[in-house]
Amino acid sequence: MSNLNQDIQASHKILDLLERANAQSEAIIDGLPGVFLILNEHGEILRGNIEAARILGIDPEDLLRTECSRLFKQETLNIFQQHLQQLTDNPSGQAVRFELAVSGGKRLEDERPFYWRLSRIDLSSSAEGQLFYLMGEDISELRETENKLSSVFANIPLGILTVDEHGIIEDTYSSYLIWLLGGGDFTGRPFREIVFDPIKQDLSREDLEGVRNIGLSLDNDEKEFDRLVNTFPTQIYFYRNGSSRGGKYLQISYKPVVYEGVVKRLLVILEDRTKVVEAEKNSERADLVERQSRAIYETAIRDPLTGLFTRLYMEDRVEALINSHNRRDVLDVALIMFDIDHFKPFNDNYGHDVGDRVLKQVAGVILEQVRKTDIPVRFGGEEFMVFVTASAQAAAKLAERIRKKVEALPLDVEGKKVQVTMSGGVSAHEDNESLEQLTKRADQLLYKAKREGRNRIMTE
């Protein structure tokens, strides 16, 4: 076979491959969903898919070199031409995305909403002039679903609305919104003006920054929205006409509606949380009253200098303890009565400030040694009582520990080391014995310890 024949056969094979590739690309284009058109800068259609022909009401073979003005009504055509001119004037321009309703063959009854993407085709040859892709996605089912949802939302106790990419309220989906925000139709009005401007003077700096970020997130990348959404105000006190009386605590949530990675709408849900917030505030007020009452009660039952219980508390609490012992609910009850030895000279020689220091240090030792179930009391000036649920023997051991701890207290007065000691008497409660009788017996033992030399504990 000659070289010429071989070259001819090779050429046929190449042409056959090109024809197959072209047929395959044509099949791919024809199989694309929605509207797919290739346009020149004059608005002529150079290629279109089968679905585009069906939607626009024209035979697929007639699409070639058909002018867009034949297929779209004038208002729609004007918008397309504006976007074409925008890309023509800006060679580095990005693709333009927008929503626009169209009708096949200019019939208004067939008008359906589409989401469009118009972009430039970069070519090495300019023989055909500047070319553009125009792709449209039918979103009528999405709108139908939104309409169905709106009928559901209309009667639920939430304010629901959508905000477009310009920050304008596009639709409202709940009649409850009128009650929440007051006024009438909010459609076509800025979201910020309706929700945040009436209370602008009460918003924090962070809230005002969050309001600004709502606008910045619209018509922006979804990732940017995710970065900013945590700054949006979510809790506000809303009122109108300059008066905060009768206002409502609103909780706001924001859900982006994204097309091709860009936030084109914002679904905003407002919930009236007034009853919940007021209940929480009432609970906080009740807690405050309880804390104040507890503080007043503590002041009444606690000696402010030593932190020990007062005689008022003793008379109430110890009576109940003695009654429990009489009923055998408590096995043992005993009383320790203490008195600081030679306390008067501390006040006479060093002043009352030193005397108060001694009282506080002795009380600190008592509080450190007793259990939570014991009742330590400041009975008089330098007299102390400790009621314990234990036998006289166990109470005596506790009393001795306290006495030794007090004896070892480091007390420095005017550069001199001063020793503090205590005497004590321990008495066990007897059946049907009154508090007065129990106290009298313990007091007698205390004074016996004083007479026998002080700094000691006496028991029966």
Helices and strands as residue ranges (DSSP letters): H 3-30, E 35-40, E 45-48, H 50-56, G 60-62, G 68-70, H 74-89, E 96-102, G 104-106, G 108-110, E 112-121, E 131-138, H 140-153, E 159-164, E 169-172, H 176-181, H 191-195, G 197-202, H 205-217, H 222-228, G 229-231, E 235-238, E 248-259, E 262-272, H 274-301, H 311-326, E 334-340, H 343-345, I 346-350, H 352-369, E 375-378, E 383-388, H 392-407, E 411-413, E 416-418, E 422-428, H 435-451, E 457-459
